[in-house]
Amino acid sequence: MLNKYNIKTRLTFIIPSLLGLLLFITPIHSQGSLTIPIAVISKALQSLLSDYLIYIIMSVIVSSAVISIICRFFKIPVIQNSPFLHTLFNITPVWFVIRILGAVFILLTLFTLGPEAIYSSHTGGLVLHDLLPVLFCVFFFAGMLLPLLLNFGLLELFGTLFTKIMRPIFNLPGRSAIDCLASWLGDGSVGILLTNKQYEDKFYTQREAAIIGTTFSAVSITFSLVVIAQVGLEHLFVQFYLTVCLAGLVAAIIVPKLPPLCWKKDIYIDGSTPNTDNELTPVGHSLFSWGIEQALYKAAHAPSVKKTLIDGLKNAIDMIFGVLPVVMAIGTVALVLAEYTPLFDYLGYPFIPFLKLLHIPEAELASKTIVVGFADMFLPSILASAIHSDMTRFVIAAMSVTQLIYMSEIGALLLGSKIPINIAELFIVFILRTLVTLPVIAGIAHLLF
């Protein structure tokens, strides 16, 4: 069967797929840390535009809000006649308000106007100066280059090969393994971008997209090293990262089987139902040969270079104009609540008996760090610096990484994407991940300390 595909089709599969693997999956060492080439390229762009990037981002977020306002009151033919632009700027009232808030917050932060709580270096300043430049550059390159993974057969091959692992253990398609690898080696935002695109293209159902987005957009090795260094335990990095991986695996198996993720429907974005027979290997094929067959079929029907470039540009524009305002708005609000109100302290009180049950020292201080991770992943490690117990700091650092969903980035990205999950569901998943992973982390901590 494979002989029916000519050399052009084979090269159409091989060359872009190898480039995609190189850019998104291949681990490399850069400046003393493990990362992936797409992250290195993004950092190079960030460095190149360092003097202007904040103003470019401000222009994008403000423009996004202004165009959305205009579209709300006037019918602009160019936008009305373009399905892409119409979807991007004609948004629901809730997202309209969030987009306006993002524009207001970025202007207040950039020009240090209004309440200090908004533009402080711990709130809006953190989002604008530390987070958005990274996301902008990642979205630009990842969006442009994602078609290398999506359009030429690589995911068809990996999807077939990994189905025997991902479907029995996680009840997910084999291709979701690519999302996990891209996130684990590089950046969780790349995983969200990839998951969202595959959901839009009907490769994931609502349930699968929600589970992958909240479970497999893992924290990179690089950021994990930053977290453990913050609590002064970098000499235990290997033990720490193995703990994170084990706790994350346990959460990935258990949490999707609980509400709200188990309540998500197994239907595609357009309401149609999947055909699981597509994952069966036909008689006469091995797993590998069927994967190659699927990949070559995809490559034979791959879009032209021009359409591939246009698709990549649309991906980048959609994420930059659609998601950056959400991150600015929701990230700032979450950090203001964390820094200037006792809300997360109060939410942490119910965890004191749980921490004492697990024999975690300084349980009262540790409880204040548990829920604050919903605002930003780095906050628990910062607060943990006031705790004397090495064991407790180790537990807090590992917990903050395995909680995974934080509103200053991953949570806001999920809300800004097409993935069907809301902020209440994200908070429930965050709590469930905390409850599931804490006993695993505490058990290993007791063995180490």
ZATORPA-972899 format. One record per atom (N, C-alpha, C, CB): residue in one letter; x negated, y, z negated. Coordinates in steps of 0.2 Angstrom, whole numbers, plus 5000, padded with zeros to 4 digits. Atoms other than C-alpha are relative to their C-alpha. Glycine has a CB too. Layout:
<pts>
AXYZ ...
</pts>
This chain:
<pts>
M499649945000 M500050005000 M499650065000 M500550004994 L500449945001 L498650124996 L499750025007 L499449994995 N500349994993 N497950105014 N500450055004 N499949945004 K499549954996 K499450215020 K499850074999 K500749994999 Y500249935001 Y498650365013 Y499350025003 Y499950024992 N500649994996 N497250445024 N499550044995 N500150055006 I500549975004 I495650525018 I500150074997 I499350005004 K499849935003 K496350705017 K500549994994 K500450035006 T499550015006 T497750645005 T499649984994 T500549955001 R500450025006 R496450554994 R499550064998 R499549945003 L500449945002 L495350714994 L500450054997 L499650035006 T499549965003 T496850814990 T500249984993 T500750015004 F500050025006 F497050714975 F499450004996 F500349925000 I500650005003 I495250694970 I499750074998 I499549965004 I500449945002 I494550864971 I500450054995 I499950045007 P499749965005 P495850974963 P500149974993 P500750025002 S499950045007 S496150834949 S499350014996 S500249935001 L500749995004 L494250834945 L499950074998 L499549985005 L500149935003 L494251024944 L500450014994 L500250055006 G499650005005 G495751014933 G499749974993 G500749975001 L500350045005 L494950884922 L499450044997 L499849935002 L500649975002 L493350984921 L500250064996 L499650025006 L499949935003 L494151154917 L500449994993 L500450045004 F499550005006 F495551094904 F499849944995 F500749985003 I500150065004 I494950924897 I499349994998 I500349945003 T500750015001 T493050914898 T499750044994 T499650015006 P500349965006 P492250954881 P499350025002 P499949964994 I500749974999 I490651064882 I499850044994 I500050055006 H500349965006 H489551154869 H499950075003 H499449974997 S500149934998 S489651344870 S499950044994 S500650025004 Q500149965006 Q488851454857 Q500049964994 Q500450065000 G500150045006 G488551314845 G500749964998 G499850044994 S499450045001 S490351244846 S500349965005 S500650054997 L499750054995 L491351114855 L500750045003 L500249934998 T499449964997 T492651194868 T500149975007 T499950075000 I499950024994 I493251174885 I499950065005 I500849975001 P500249954995 P492751274901 P500550065001 P499949975007 I499549954999 I494451364903 I499950054994 I500749975000 A500149965006 A494151434885 A499450055001 A500049964993 V500649964999 V492351494889 V500150055006 V499449955003 I499949954995 I492951574905 I500550064998 I500449975006 S499649955003 S494351664896 S499650054995 S500649974996 K500549965004 K493051724883 K499650055004 K499649964995 A500549964996 A491951794897 A500450065002 A499849965006 L499649944997 L493451894904 L500150054994 L500749975003 Q499949965006 Q493851954886 Q499450054999 Q500249964994 S500649965001 S492052014884 S499950055006 S499449955000 L500149954994 L492052094902 L500550064999 L500149965006 L499549955001 L493652194898 L500050034993 L500649975002 S499949985007 S493252224880 S500250074999 S499349994997 D499949935002 D493352414881 D500750025003 D499550045004 Y499449984997 Y494952414891 Y500649954999 Y500050015007 L499550055001 L495852254886 L500650024996 L499749944998 I499449985004 I496952324872 I500550055004 I499750044994 Y499649954997 Y497552464883 Y500449965006 Y499650065003 I499750044995 I497952334897 I500649964997 I499549955004 I499550045003 I498952234885 I500650044998 I499749964993 M499549955002 M499852384878 M500450025006 M499750074997 S499649984994 S500352434896 S500549945002 S499550015006 V499650064998 V500952254899 V500650004996 V499649945000 I499450015004 I502052244884 I500550065000 I499750004992 V499549944999 V502752424886 V500450005006 V499650074999 S499750014994 S503052394904 S500649955000 S499549985005 S499550055001 S503952234900 S500750024997 S499749944996 A499449975003 A505152324888 A500350055004 A499750034993 V499749954995 V505452474900 V500449975005 V499450055002 I499650034994 I505852364915 I500649964997 I499549955003 S499450035002 S507052264904 S500550044998 S499849964993 I499549945001 I507852424898 I500450025006 I499750064996 I499849974993 I508052484916 I500549945003 I499550015005 C499650054998 C508752314921 C500649994997 C499649935000 R499350015004 R510052314907 R500550055002 R499850014993 F499549944998 F510852474914 F500150015007 F499850064996 F500049994993 F510452474932 F499849935004 F499550065002 K500250064996 K510352344946 K499550025005 K500749975004 I500649984995 I508652354955 I500049945005 I499450004995 P500050054994 P508752264972 P499449955000 P500150035006 V500650045000 V506952204971 V500149944995 V499450044999 I500050055006 I507252114954 I500649965001 I500150044994 Q499450044999 Q509052064958 Q499949945005 Q500650045002 N500150054995 N508451974974 N499549954999 N499950045007 S500550055002 S507051884966 S500249964994 S499350044999 P499950045006 P507451734955 P499550004995 P500149935002 F500550005005 F505851744947 F500050064995 F499350005003 L499949935004 L505951934942 L500650004996 L499950055005 H499350005003 H507751914938 H500049974993 H500649985004 T500150045006 T507351784925 T499650034995 T499849925002 L500549975005 L505851874918 L500350064997 L499450025004 F499849935003 F506752044915 F500750004998 F499850055005 N499350005002 N508652004914 N500049954994 N500449995006 I500150055006 I508551924896 I500650014996 I499450014997 T499449995005 T509851894882 T499950054995 T500049934997 P500149955005 P510152024869 P499549994995 P500750014997 V500450025005 V509151934856 V499250025002 V500049934997 W500749994997 W507551934867 W499950075002 W499949955006 F500049934998 F507952104873 F499750044994 F500650035003 V500149965006 V507852174855 V499249984998 V500549984994 I500750025002 I506252074852 I499550035004 I499949925000 R500449974995 R505452134868 R499950084998 R500249995007 I500049935002 I505852314862 I499650014994 I500750034999 L500450005006 L505152284845 L499249995001 L500249944995 G500750014999 G503552214852 G499750075003 G499949955006 A500249944997 A503352374862 A499950064995 A500450035006 V500149955005 V503652484847 V499449994995 V500750004996 F500650025005 F502452384836 F499350015003 F500149934998 I500749994997 I501052394848 I499850075001 I500049965007 L500149934999 L501252584851 L499850024993 L500650045003 L500249975007 L501252614832 L499349974998 L500649974995 T500750035002 T499752494829 T499450035004 T500049925001 L500549974996 L498752564843 L499850074998 L500149995008 F500149935002 F498952744838 F500150014993 F500550045004 T500050005008 T499052704819 T500650054998 T499450024997 L499549955002 L500752794818 L500549964995 L500450025006 G499550045004 G502152754806 G499849974993 G500449965004 P500250035007 P502052644790 P499449965001 P500649954998 E500750044999 E500352564787 E500249935000 E499650024994 A499850085000 A501252394784 A500049985007 A500749994996 I499950024993 I501552394803 I499349995003 I500450045004 Y500749994996 Y499752444809 Y499449974996 Y499950075003 S500550025004 S498752374795 S499549945004 S500249974993 S500450054997 S497252264800 S500249934998 S499250014998 H499750065002 H498152124791 H500649985003 H500049994992 T499350024997 T499752134801 T500050025007 T500550054996 G500049984992 G499952224818 G499350005002 G500450065001 G500749994998 G498152264819 G499749935001 G499650034995 L500250074999 L497752074817 L500249975006 L500249964994 V499750034994 V498952024831 V499750045006 V500850014999 L500249964994 L498452164843 L499249995001 L500150074999 H500750004999 H496552164840 H499749935001 H499650044995 D500350075001 D496151974836 D500449955004 D500049984993 L499650064997 L497551874844 L500250015007 L500649994996 L499749984994 L498351964859 L499450005006 L500350065000 P500550004994 P496651984869 P499849935002 P499450044997 V500250074999 V496251794867 V500649975004 V500049964993 L499450034996 L498051754873 L500050025007 L500650014996 F499949974994 F498051874887 F499549965005 F499850075000 C500550034996 C496451794894 C500149935002 C499350014998 V499850074999 V496951614891 V500650005005 V500249974993 F499450014996 F498651644899 F499850025007 F500550054998 F500249994994 F497851724914 F499749955004 F499550065000 F500350064997 F496651584918 F500449945000 F499350004997 A499650065000 A497651444912 A500650005004 A500249984992 G499549994996 G499151504921 G499949995007 G500450074999 M500250004993 M498251524937 M499749935002 M499450055001 L500350074998 L497351354936 L500449944998 L499350004997 L499650065002 L498751244929 L500249965006 L500650034996 P499850044995 P499251194946 P499549945002 P500150045007 L500550054999 L497651094947 L500249944996 L499350024998 L499850055003 L498350984934 L500749975002 L500150024992 L499350024999 L500150984939 L500249985007 L500450064999 N499750004993 N500250984958 N499749955005 N499950065003 F500450044995 F498950854965 F500049934997 F499450035000 G500050075001 G499350694956 G499649984993 G499749965005 L500450025006 L498250694940 L500549984995 L499650064998 L499550025005 L499750694928 L500449935002 L500550054999 E499750064998 E500550554938 E499649944998 E500250005008 L500550055002 L498950444936 L500049994992 L499350025002 F500150015008 F498750484917 F500749984997 F499850074997 G499350025003 G500650474914 G500149925001 G500550035004 T499950074999 T500650294921 T499549964995 T499949985007 L500550035005 L499050244911 L500250004993 L499350035002 F499949995007 F499550314895 F500749994997 F499950074998 T499350025002 T501450264895 T500049944995 T500449985006 K500050055005 K500950104886 K499850024993 K499549945003 I500249985006 I500250204872 I500550054997 I499350035000 M499649945002 M501350364871 M500749984999 M500050055005 R499350025000 R503050274874 R500249964994 R500249975006 P499950055005 P502950134861 P499950044993 P499649945000 I500249975006 I502150244847 I500450064999 I499350025000 F499749945001 F502950414850 F500650015004 F499550065002 N499449994996 N504350384862 N499950065005 N500650004996 L500149944996 L503550514874 L499749975007 L499550054997 P500450024994 P502950504892 P499350005000 P500250055006 G500750015001 G501150454895 G499750075002 G499849955005 R500449944998 R500750624903 R500050054994 R500450035006 S500049965006 S501050704886 S499350004997 S500549994995 A500750005002 A499250644882 A499650055002 A499849935002 I500449954997 I498550774893 I500150074996 I500250025007 D499849945004 D499450914883 D499650004993 D500750004998 C500450015006 C498650844867 C499350015001 C500249934997 L500749994999 L496950834874 L499850075002 L499849955006 A500249934999 A496951004881 A500050054994 A500550035005 S499949965006 S497551074864 S499449984995 S500749994997 W500550035005 W496350964854 W499350035001 W500049935000 L500749984998 L494751014864 L500050075001 L499849965006 G500049934998 G495251194868 G500450044996 G500250005007 D499649955004 D496751294862 D500749985000 D499950075004 G499350025001 G498451254856 G500550045005 G500350014993 S499649964996 S499151394867 S500049975007 S499850075001 V500050044993 V498551294883 V500549955000 V499349985001 G499550055000 G499551154877 G500750025000 G499949964993 I499349984999 I501151254875 I500150025007 I500150064995 L499949984993 L500951334892 L500149945005 L499350045002 L499950064996 L500751154900 L500649974998 L499449964998 T499350035002 T502251084890 T500550045003 T500050004993 N499449964997 N503351234895 N500149995007 N499850074998 K500050014993 K502851214913 K500349945002 K499350015003 Q499750064999 Q503251034913 Q500749994999 Q499649944997 Y499350005001 Y504851054905 Y500450045005 Y500250044993 E499749974994 E505351184918 E500149965006 E499750075001 D500150044994 D504851064931 D500449935000 D499349995003 K499650065001 K505950924924 K499649944999 K500549995006 F500450065002 F504550814918 F500149984993 F499250015002 Y499850025007 Y505050824900 Y500750024999 Y499550044995 T499349995003 T506750814892 T500050064995 T500449944998 Q500049955006 Q507350944879 Q499749974994 Q500750024998 R500350035006 R506850814865 R499350005001 R500349934999 E500750014999 E505150774873 E499650075000 E499949975007 A500349935000 A504750964876 A499950024993 A500350055004 A500049985007 A505251004858 A499549964995 A500750004997 I500550045004 I504250864850 I499350015002 I500249925001 I500749984998 I502650894861 I499850074998 I500049995008 G500149945001 G502751074858 G499850014992 G500550055002 T500150005007 T502851054839 T499649954997 T500750004996 T500350055002 T501850904837 T499349995003 T500349935000 F500650024996 F500450884850 F499650075002 F500249965006 S500449944999 S499951074852 S499550014994 S500450065001 A500450015006 A498551024840 A499550064999 A499649945000 V500549955002 V497251144832 V499349985003 V500050024993 S500750024997 S495551144841 S499549994995 S499850065005 I500550025005 I494051074833 I499650074998 I499549965004 T500349935002 T493251254834 T500450034994 T500050045006 F499649965005 F494651334824 F500049964993 F500750015002 S500050045007 S494651184811 S499350024997 S500049935002 L500749995003 L492751224808 L500050074997 L499550005006 V500049945003 V493151404805 V500450004993 V500450055005 V499650015006 V494551354792 V499649974995 V500649965002 I500350045006 I493451234782 I499450054998 I499749935003 A500549965002 A492051364782 A500250064996 A499650035007 Q499749955004 Q493251494775 Q500049984993 Q500650025003 V500050035007 V493451384760 V499449984997 V500649954999 G500650025002 G491651354758 G499849935000 G499950034993 L500150075000 L491651174762 L499849975007 L500649964997 E500250024993 E490851164779 E499649945000 E499750055004 H500550065000 H489651024773 H500549945000 H499650004994 L499550054999 L491250914773 L500450005006 L500550004993 F499649994994 F491850954790 F500249935003 F499650045006 V499850064997 V491750774797 V500649974996 V499449955000 Q499450035004 Q492850704782 Q500650055001 Q499750004993 F499449954999 F493950864784 F500449985006 F499850074999 Y499750014994 Y494250834802 Y500349935001 Y499550015006 L499750075000 L494550644801 L500750004996 L499549954997 T499449995004 T495850694787 T500550035004 T499850044993 V499649964996 V496650814798 V500349965006 V499750065004 C499850054994 C496750684813 C500549954997 C499449975003 L499650055003 L497450554801 L500750024998 L499749964994 A499449975003 A498750664793 A500550025006 A499950064996 G499649984994 G499250734810 G500349945004 G499550045005 L499850064997 L499450564817 L500749974997 L499549945001 V499450025004 V500650514803 V500650055001 V499850004992 A499549954999 A501650674805 A500349995007 A499750075000 A499850014993 A501750644824 A500549945001 A499449995005 I499650065000 I502550474821 I500650014996 I499649944997 I499449995004 I503750524807 I500450065001 I499850004993 V499649944999 V504350704810 V500450005006 V499550065000 P499550004995 P505050674827 P500649964999 P499749985006 K499550045001 K506150544820 K500550034995 K499849934997 L499649975005 L506950664808 L500350065003 L499650024994 P499749944997 P508150814811 P499550064999 P500750014997 P499649994994 P508050934820 P499849975006 P500150075001 L500350024993 L506950854833 L500449945002 L499249984999 C499750064998 C507850684833 C500750025003 C500149954995 W499449984997 W509450784837 W500050035007 W500350054995 K500149974993 K508750864853 K500249955005 K499350025001 K499750044995 K509550794868 K499549975005 K500650035004 D500550024995 D508650684881 D500350015007 D500049924999 I499849974993 I509150794896 I499550055002 I500850034999 Y500549964997 Y508150894907 Y500350075000 Y499949995008 I499849935001 I508251084908 I500650025004 I499450055003 D499449984996 D509651084921 D500649954998 D499949985007 G499450045002 G510750954911 G500049935003 G500650045001 S500050074997 S510250804921 S499749954995 S499750005007 T500350055004 T509750644913 T499449965003 T500549944998 P500650034997 P508050554915 P500249925002 P499450004995 N500050074998 N507850384923 N499349974998 N500049995008 T500650035003 T506650284912 T499749945004 T500249974993 D500250054996 D506550154925 D499450025004 D500549975005 N500649974996 N505250264934 N499449994996 N500150085000 E500650025004 E504050214920 E499849935001 E500150024993 L500250075000 L504050034924 L499549995006 L500749965002 T500550024995 T502649954934 T500349955005 T499349984997 P499750044995 P503249874950 P499649935000 P500150035007 V500350074999 V502949684953 V499450015006 V500549955002 G500649994995 G501249674963 G499550054999 G500350015007 H500549945002 H500449824955 H499749994993 H500450075000 S500249995007 S499349834940 S500150074998 S499249995000 L499849945002 L499549984929 L499550055003 L499850004992 F500449954997 F498050074937 F500250015007 F499249975000 S499849994993 S498550034955 S500650045001 S500049935003 W499449974999 W500250094952 W499950084998 W500649974995 G500249935001 G499550254944 G499750045006 G499650014994 I500349974994 I498450284959 I500650015006 I499549965003 E499549994995 E499950254971 E500550064998 E500549945000 Q499649945002 Q501050384961 Q499650065001 Q500249994993 A500449945000 A499550504961 A499950025008 A499349994997 L500149984993 L499250494980 L500750025003 L499849935004 Y499349984997 Y501150504984 Y500150084998 Y500649964997 K499949935002 K501150674974 K499550045004 K499850014992 A500549964996 A499550734983 A500250005007 A499349965000 A499749994993 A500350695000 A500550055001 A500249935002 H499549954999 H501750804996 H499850074996 H500749974997 A500349945004 A500650944987 A500250065004 A499349994999 P499949944997 P501051124991 P499450025004 P500350054996 S500649974997 S499951225002 S499650044995 S500350055006 V500449965005 V498551324995 V500350074998 V499350015004 K499649945001 K499551484997 K500550004995 K500350035007 K499450015004 K501051414988 K499749994993 K500449955002 T500350025007 T499851344974 T499850064997 T499449955002 L500249945003 L499051514972 L500650054997 L499650045005 I499449965002 I500751604971 I500349974994 I500550005006 D499850035006 D501351474958 D499650014994 D500149925001 G500549985005 G499851504948 G500150074997 G499349985002 L499949935002 L500051684948 L500750014996 L500050055006 K499350005004 K501951664943 K499949984993 K500549975004 N500150035006 N501451554929 N499650064995 N499549945000 A500449955004 A500151694922 A500550064999 A499450025004 I499549945001 I501451834925 I500549994995 I500350035006 D499450025004 D502851744916 D499850004993 D500249935002 M500350015006 M501751704901 M499850074997 M499549954999 I500249945002 I500951874900 I500550054998 I499550035005 F499549955001 F502451984902 F500649974996 F500350025007 G499550035004 G503651864894 G499949984993 G500349945003 V500250035006 V502751794879 V499650054995 V499649945001 L500449955004 L501451934873 L500550044996 L499650045005 P499549965004 P502952044868 P500349974994 P500550045004 V499750045006 V503651904857 V499549994995 V500349935003 V500650015005 V501951864849 V499950074996 V499449985003 M500149945003 M501752054845 M500650014995 M500050065005 A499449985004 A503552074838 A500049954994 A500650005004 I499950055005 I503751904828 I499349994996 I500249945003 G500750015004 G501851894823 G500050064995 G499450005005 T500049955005 T501952064815 T500550004995 T500150075004 V499550005005 V503552044806 V499849944995 V500749985003 A500250055004 A502951874799 A499450024995 A499849945004 L500649985004 L501251954793 L500250054995 L499550025005 V499849955005 V502152104785 V500349974994 V500550055004 L499750045006 L503251984775 L499549964996 L500549955003 A500550045004 A501751884770 A499550054996 A499549965005 E500549955004 E500652034765 E500350054995 E499650045005 Y499649955004 Y501952154758 Y500649984996 Y500150065005 T499550025004 T503252054750 T499949934997 T500749995005 P500150075003 P503351904738 P500449955003 P500150014992 L499550054998 L504451804749 L499749935001 L500250025008 F500350074999 F503151664753 F499849984993 F499450015005 D500250025007 D502651664734 D500649964998 D499850064996 Y499450035002 Y504451624730 Y500249945004 Y500650055001 L499950064996 L504651494744 L499549954998 L500050025007 G500550065002 G503151404737 G500149974993 G499350035000 Y499950035007 Y503751384719 Y500349935000 Y500550054997 P499850075000 P504751224723 P499549955001 P500649995005 F500550054998 F503151144729 F499649994993 F499650025005 I500450015006 I502351164711 I500149934997 I500250054995 P499950075002 P503150994705 P499749955004 P500749994998 F500250054995 F502650904721 F499250004999 F500250025007 L500750005001 L500850964719 L499749974994 L499750085001 K500250035006 K500750914701 K500149935000 K500450034994 L499950074999 L501450744706 L499449975004 L500749995004 L500550034996 L500050724718 L499350024996 L499950045007 H500649985004 H498750784704 H499650045003 H499749934998 I500449954997 I498150934713 I499950054995 I500450035007 P500149955005 P497251054702 P500250075002 P499250004998 E499849934999 E497751234700 E500750005005 E499550045003 A499450014996 A499451184707 A500450075001 A500549954997 E499649945000 E500251354703 E499750055005 E500050044993 L500449954995 L498951454713 L500149965007 L499350014999 A499950044994 A499051314727 A500750015003 A499849934999 S499349994997 S500951334729 S500150065004 S500550004994 K499949944996 K500751514735 K499750005007 K499650054996 T500350014993 T499751454750 T500449965004 T499349974999 I499750054996 I500951324756 I500450035005 I500449954996 V499549974996 V502351424764 V499750055004 V500650014997 V500349944997 V501251574769 V499749985007 V499550034995 G500250024993 G500551464783 G500450015006 G499749934999 F499549994995 F502151484792 F499950075004 F500750004997 A500149944997 A501651664795 A499350005004 A499950064994 D500650004996 D499851634800 D499649944997 D499650075000 M500450065002 M498751474799 M499450024996 M499849965006 F500649985004 F497251574792 F500150024993 F499650055004 L499849975007 L498151654777 L499949954994 L500750025000 P500150045006 P498151494766 P499349994998 P500349935002 S500750015001 S496251474768 S499750074997 S499649995006 I500249935003 I496051664764 I500250004992 I500350065003 L499850005007 L497051644748 L499749954996 L500849995000 A500350055004 A496251484743 A499350024998 A499949945005 S500749985002 S494551574741 S500050024992 S499850065004 A499949995007 A495251624724 A500149944995 A500650054999 I499950065004 I495451444718 I499349974999 I500449955004 H500750025002 H493951364709 H499949935002 H499950004993 S500150084998 S494351174713 S499849995007 S500749974998 D500250014993 D493451114728 D500549955003 D499349965000 M499550054997 M494750974730 M500650045002 M500249954994 T499449964998 T496151104730 T499950045006 T500250044994 R500149974994 R495351204743 R499949965006 R499350044999 F500050054995 F495051054753 F500749985003 F499649944998 V499350024999 V496851004752 V500450065004 V500449994994 I499749944997 I497451184757 I499750015007 I499850064995 A500349994993 A496251194772 A500349955004 A499250004999 A499750064995 A496851024779 A500750015001 A499849944997 M499349995000 M498651064775 M500150065005 M500350024993 S499949944996 S498551234784 S499949985008 S499550064998 V500150024993 V497851154800 V500649955002 V499349965001 T499550054998 T499151004800 T500750035000 T499949944995 Q499349975000 Q500651124797 Q500150025007 Q500050064995 L500049994993 L500251174815 L500550065002 L500349945003 I499649954997 I501751294817 I499950074996 I500849985000 Y500149945003 Y501351474813 Y500250065004 Y499250024997 M499649964995 M502351624819 M499550065003 M500550044996 S500449954997 S500851734823 S499749985007 S499450024995 E500250024993 E500451624838 E500449945002 E499249985000 I499750064997 I501051444841 I500850014999 I499849944996 G499349995001 G502851484833 G500350055005 G500150024993 A499849954996 A502951644843 A500049985008 A499650064999 L500150034993 L502351554859 L500649955002 L499349975001 L499550054999 L503651414857 L500750045001 L500149964994 L499449965000 L505051544854 L500050045007 L500150054995 G500149964993 G504451644870 G500149965006 G499450045000 S500050044994 S504451494881 S500749975001 S499549934998 K499350034999 K505951394888 K500149944996 K500049985008 I499950065004 I505651254876 I500650014995 I499449984996 P499449985004 P507351234867 P499949994992 P500549955003 I500150015007 I506951264849 I500050074997 I499349974998 N499949935003 N507451414837 N499650014994 N500750014999 I500549995006 I506551494822 I500249964994 I500050074999 A499850045006 A507651404809 A499749935001 A500750005000 E500350074999 E507151234817 E499350005000 E500249985007 L500750005001 L505351284818 L499850004992 L499750065003 F500250005007 F505351324799 F500249934997 F500550054997 I499950075003 I506151154795 I499549955002 I500749975003 V500650044998 V504851064806 V499450014996 V499950015008 F500649985004 F503551164797 F500049974993 F499950084999 I500050035007 I504151104780 I500049935000 I500750024997 L500150084999 L504350924786 L499349985001 L500549985005 R500750024999 R502550924792 R499650014994 R499750055006 T500349995007 T502050994775 T500149944996 T500250074997 L499850055005 L502950864765 L499749935002 L500849995000 V500350064998 V502350724776 V499249995000 V500249995008 T500750004999 T500550774778 T499650014993 T499750055004 L500449985006 L500150834760 L499849934996 L500550044995 P500250065003 P500250654752 P499449975003 P500549954999 V500550034997 V499050594765 V499350034999 V500150005008 I500649965001 I497850734763 I499850004993 I500150085001 A500250015007 A497950724744 A499749934998 A500650014996 G500350075001 G497550534744 G499350005002 G500449955004 I500750004998 I496050564754 I499550054996 I499950025008 A500349955004 A495550714744 A499849974993 A500450064998 H500250035006 H495550604728 H499549955001 H500749964997 L500550044999 L494450484736 L499350035001 L500149955007 L500649974998 L493150614741 L499850044994 L500150055005 F500249955005 F493150724725 F500149964993 F500450065000 
</pts>
